[in-house]
Amino acid sequence: MLRCTLKNLGSKIALISGVNRRKQLMRSKPIFISCFLLLICSVPPSALCQTINGVYRGTLGKQEVIAEIGTDPDQPEALMGRYFYRRHGIAISLKGARAQDGNFLLAEYHSWKNTGGQWKLRFQNGHATGTFCKCDLRDANASKALPVQLKRVSSGFDPNFQLFLREAEGDSARDQAYYDLLLDFPLTTGPEVTAGNGYAYAMVEDPRFKTGLPRITRFPDQASMTKTNKLLDKELTKDRLDAAECLQGISFNGGEFSVKTTVELFSRHLLSITRQGTIFCGGAHPDELTYVKTYDLDSGSETSVEDLLTREVDVQAAKKFISNSELGGKDLVHRLIAELYLRHAQPDKDCRDVIRRSEDSHEPAFDTVQFLSSRGLVVQPSLPHVVLACAEPETIPYEELRTLLRKGSQFFSLVARSRRKTPHSSTHFAQTRRRAVFFLCS
């Protein structure tokens, strides 16, 4: 219910707008306002939430936009929000408060700075209508204003504006409609790539974020292909949300998400994918990352190099190779991979104190991460950021693993395959310019 309050004559009122709260808190002075000059019609805070809070879809001028707007938990009479142009997918911050004419005046912000963009909205019956302008909309003569027409599609609102949705959370986000609409954008499909023996895939990409993953288009096992494609689609959804999070940035200060996807290996039994590039989601500096995904095409499930080797290594041969008869399971595999790496690595002088064996145990003094490529097992040390430049990748030819694997296993099949040249061979990672890279495997 609408409630009108007449301010008493001579009342001292410090007008502190949610738009520039922090600055005005420091410099605002009480302003005397006569009751005959100010009649403020307001909705109680709880009713204001019910009237406004939610996710909106509509247009700004001729552009489709999605907005999430609600009351500020710290200032119930102020509004906060974010919106994105559907064709861009990058969120822009909104903050504002009620104007004297009863409408809400919202300003756009980038990293706490007013960009000059303003919205003037009236909320009524599940709709928000008004104008937008790169000007001062309090000026009645503002001639460059564009019409805004929004319809509320959900009453869910989350003032934290989180994009990272974790499976562990289980339940959907309060503002799930925002994410659904963010992902409701047509993906592009690239040309089909043949990977030998009639297998094929095509890259599916969100053109807004330049992030994509393959989708298998031809494979002899239809059931496995369907299962694997579902996993790839799910991973692409996460990737798109990750990109949107980074590009939104901390405090909406923007970011960078430049990642290239490569199919490193596509055989009858295994699919290996890397995503490499630079991301900056906030912090001291950008990070160069490589994400690794490995899929078991016999079962249509996700796996990893570590899991494969743990299951398929010849235990006695591996123990003999590392000269340790006590290790087993994943501990054995960790040590085996590190020993293989040391046989190939030629660290620079500055890195010899990092890429080394422990003086006490004579074991490798570092952990590793790895992925499957068309020519071999790519291994790289997992090092702290301060010495990350020493983490040079090395490719272990599959032929070297022949005596360490159980014959007939999935991994062993790569030994014979490595002798044949495949059309989509990709060893760019180990052969390109040397650089510091983080690995994220899952």
Secondary structure, 3 states (H helix, E strand, C coil): CCEEEECCCCCEECCCCCCCHHHHHHHCCCEECCCCCCEEEECCHHHHHHHHCEEEEEEECCEEEEEEEEEECCEEEEEEEEEEECCCCCCEEEEEEECCCCCEEEEEEECCEEEEEEEEEEEECCEEEEEEECCCCCCCCCCCCEEEEEEEEECCCCCCCCCCCCHHHCCCCCCHHHHHHHHCCCCEECCCEECCCCCEEEEEEECCCCEEEEEEEECCCHHHHHHHHHHHHHHHHHHHHHHHHHHHCHHHCCCEEEEEEEEEEECCCEEEEEEEEEEECCCCCCEEEEEEEEEECCCCEEECHHHHHHHHECHHHHHHHHCCCCCCHHHHHHHHHHHHHHHHCCCCHHHCCCCCECCCCCCECCEEEEEECCCEEEEEEECCHHHHHHCCCEEEEHHHHHHHECCCCHHHHHHHHCCCCCCCCCCHHHHCCCCCCEEEEC
